[in-house]
Amino acid sequence: MASDYLDHNATTALDVRVLAAMQPYLHGAVGNPSSVHRYGREARAAIDQAREQVAALLGVRATQVIFTSGGTEANNLALQGVAASWSTPGRVIIGSTEHPSVIQPGLALQRRGWGVDELAVDDNGRPCMEHLAALLRDDTRLVSVMMANNETGVITDMAAVSAVMKEHAAVLHCDAVQALGKMDVKFTATGVRMMSLSAHKINGPGGVGALVLDRAVQIQPLLQGGGQEFGLRAGSENIAAIVGFGRAAELLADEWPDRHRHMLGLRQQLEQQLLEQLPGVVIFGHQAERLPNTVFFAVPMIDGETLVMALDEDGFAVASGSACSSSKNTPSHVLLAMGVDAGLARCAVRVSLGSDNEAGDVDRFVGSLKRQVNKLANMAALAW
Amino acid sequence: MVKLPIYLDNAATTSVDPRVAEKMMACLTADGVFGNPASRSHSFGWQADEAVAVARQQVADLVNADPKEIVWTSGATESDNLAIKGVAHFYQKKGRHIITCKTEHKAVLDTCRQLEREGFDVTYLDPEPNGLLDLDKLQAAMRDDTILVSIMHVNNEIGVIQDIAAIGEMTRARGILFHVDAAQSAGKVAIDLQKLKVDLMSFSAHKIYGPKGIGALYVRRKPRVRIESQIHGGGHERGMRSGTLATHQIVGMGEAFRIAGEEMEADNARILQLRNRLWNSLKDIEEVYLNGDLEHRVAGNLNVSFNYVEGESLVMALKNLAVSSGSACTSASLEPSYVLRSLGRNDELAHSSIRFSIGRFTTVEEIDYTIDAVRNSIGRLRELSPLWEMYQEGIDLNSVQWAAH
């Protein structure tokens, strides 16, 4: 049976047009961009073009784009790189619903003597601006707040965050991995000074991401070696993936805002059907502005893990949380930070739509969901 | 007729084997295995996870390791960083001294420099003139606070093979961890990690006909080696390296390592014949120097200095050959090769060096074209060279007092 993929926040399939752009670099004679002979120069030119394409999407200069192996490395480079530029430890502020690739580097800094302050969110998952203002101290070096949450899709008002920080010297970093492709992300408009991106969330290839930054930010590389990426990221460049990232960025710019409109229509359809057809359903962050593709919901008393497995048997790929943590059986830290009861958090299911989904997929998904929920509710009743 | 320029830079990077590319294509688009291997809740994720497991086994098989000992990284540079910083940060209470060699790759040397800034003490050993380490000097450098020795298996510029079996015996006896950068040796030299007393080993895919952007670090389990993660996040790779796994690249690396295991012997025999053909036709040119030991050397590498030829003009003259040079104009830095300098070569010889690195897809016709091109260019350039003329007249150039301008 053909499966319906509704887990686009975990990863997306590569666009065939992106594959076409990557093809010449996936096989055949491709040089090392550090070599000066023709093969090397051609590889260098391909990377330069991709850098321009990503820069154009974000509205920055090409020299502001540092390619990395993905969003996780970009987040690590931002946090560890800024910290390493200071000779003495200071403090960082990290949103409580951040991705593990921001929280964990924060904890690593804590082990090196840095102070980490957790920025609270309201019960719709939005960072609390008053709390941010209260947390900012003289020795706060960096603030990291995500543009959109991977689980709930809740969007942060980055302009408001940067307004609070206006008088402060701390560097504002933003994990925009989930926002790109679903929001109109423009670097300058957000007021941030560093931004992490990933290609595989926008129908580009895995294994490549970027840190976009204001080059005045003091930052040290995470990986030492050959001095690639303006000395900020060593290692032979992943040419095929970088070319794919560039093309995916270009396609995204071309097809905006059609992709947004399409996904938003599907999300509204899905939410309407959920609320109408599943009594008691809870949509997390419902009052907040959210990504056009993400619905994180719970059917009370129905275990999320069990439900997504049942849905998989019906051919629907959804998640019970983020892919990174879905091997652990703990309730979502994002929901707990929003004040959601742990029992309800265990019922959470995430649907993340893509521009390749259609209205019929949503209808059939809701049909399957109702069937499986009834089945599981009956089993629970029998067990009772 | 051969296709120009001829690619003889396989130590810099190799072209992806078509068999590898085919496997990678199957893990990208919606009709393939495109899922996130960390997605545990649906078949897209499980299929990707399975593909990653197969590749992990393939990489482990080539070096006779356990798949649980293989940690995926973005390439050998990251592997080197992770191994060296990972050990240094984990074991710093035990000691803060590290030993390496001056001819290591920048990924090792620059990482060691970083650790020096953090307060670690690093000994950079000089190689012998043939590029090999004198193990007595290594022994003498070991101290009670030495926690790590990092020595590459095969050198990227001169191709010499270090005796990592012997070094492993020495480090193990002293309770010192041993890291080996095997980016240039995996798939070209037999590696048996059941026998070698190596604790950590860095691998790259794109040096053996796999994709760029993927590598691995071997981390021994028995006796257990601990490292501190450098990229933190979702806890992938047993907590040693976080980040969504790039399935297509991993699958490509696995296939490249599988093919290397099957074809290494035949490839090496053929490549060695080509290298011998090349060297035998160049070595009788006057004032030609082979850089690095000829015997303890990987099959595909030939690094030669042509005395009394100006480095940059040599590269220009050989523009139909995609080769690497020790000359300033071919690299981002303006320094002549630090590897050749470490062997005791003077600046002139370092500048006039050419690295020919022969690979799986090099043909005998390409080698013959190369021989003609090099012989003709050297002859022509020397005819124009006043230094060559003076040398021919028996003037000792080192004794010449050059006029200042």
Interface residues (C-beta under 8 A of the other chain):
Chain A: S3 Y5 D7 A10 T11 T12 A13 L14 D15 V16 L19 L26 H27 G28 A29 V30 G31 N32 S34 S35 V36 H37 R38 Y39 G40 S69 G70 G71 T72 E73 N75 N76 H99 P100 S101 Q104 P105 L107 A108 S198 H200 P205 G206 G207 V208 L222 L223 Q224 G225 G226 G227 A234 G235 S236 E237 N238 I239 A240 A241 E305 V308 M309 L311 D312 F316 A317 V318 A319 S320 S322 A323 C324 S325 S326 S327 D356
Chain B: P5 Y7 D9 A12 T13 S15 V16 D17 P18 V20 A21 M24 M25 L28 T29 A30 G32 F34 G35 N36 A38 S39 R40 S41 H42 S43 F44 G45 S74 G75 A76 T77 E78 D80 N81 H105 K106 A107 D110 T111 R113 Q114 S204 H206 P211 K212 G213 I214 S229 Q230 I231 H232 G233 G234 G235 H236 S242 G243 T244 L245 A246 T247 H248 Q249 V315 K319 L321 A322 V323 S324 C329 T330 S331 A332
